[in-house]
Amino acid sequence: MIGVSSTAFGNVSLHETRVVSGISRMRAVPVLHVPANGAVALKPGGLHLMLMQPAGKPKPGDRVPVSLRLQDGRVLRSTFDVRPASALK
């Protein structure tokens, strides 16, 4: 995956959280390699999407459209459910 976007957000990027010397740090991930016939999980505290500059105010129960751009030019379209922050724990 080489890019991600959403009509509901002005800026979307892929990030990774790592603990370095006891400090949690995030960094942008320009390319996400997914193994053939494999999977990669996006989750809090690991690989995750940074959704910035919302077009509105998403609330729990809403669905956010997301487009994943692949290296071969294909675009995979999906939706993500908005959950309350308490659901991340």
N, C-alpha and C positions, 0 to 999 in steps of 0.2 A: 504494500500500500504506500503510495507516494503523496497522497493528499486527502484532505477531508474538508467538507464544507456543509453549511446548513443555511437554508433560507431564513431560519429563525434567529440566526446569530451573525453578526458582522465579521467575526473572526473565530475560526475553529482550528485547533492544532492538536497534535498528538504529543503527549509528554510521558515521561517516566519518572517515578519517585524512587530514589535510592537512599539508603542510610550510609553516610560516609563519616567516619570518625564520630559516630553517635549523633550526627546531625542529619535530619531529613532534608534532602535536596531534590529539586525538580530540574529536569533538562528537557529541551525539545528533542523529539525523535524525528529526523527528516524522512526516514524510510522504515517501514515496519515489515520485516521479512516473516512470512507465514510459510511454514514447511509444507511441502506437497502432501496432500491428504491429512494435513494437521490443523491445528487451531491455536489461536492466541487469545488469551483472556484480557479484557479491559476491566480494571477494577480499582477502587480506591487504594492508595498505597503502592501501586505498581504502574503498569501502563494504563493511561487514561486519556480521555479527550478533555481539552480545555475549551470550554464554550464561553466566548467573551462577546461583549457588545450585543446583548439581546435586543431583538426588535420589539419585544413586549416584555411582560413580566410572567414568565412561566410559573405555573403552580402545580402542585401534586395532582396527578390524574391527566395532565396534558400529555400530548405526544409530540416529540420534536423530530422533524425530518432531518436525516443525515445522509450525505452522499460520500461514499468512499471511492477515491480514484486509484485505480491499479496501474502498475507500470506498463501493462500492455494496452492501455488506453480505455479499458472498460471502466464503467462507473456502476458501483453497487449501491442501490438506494434502500434505505431502511428507516425505521422510526425507533426512537427510544422513549420509554415512559419516564415522565418526571416523577420523582419520588421525594418525600420529605428528607431533609438532612439526617433525621434520626434513623432512617432506614439504612444508612451507610455504616452503622456501628455493628 
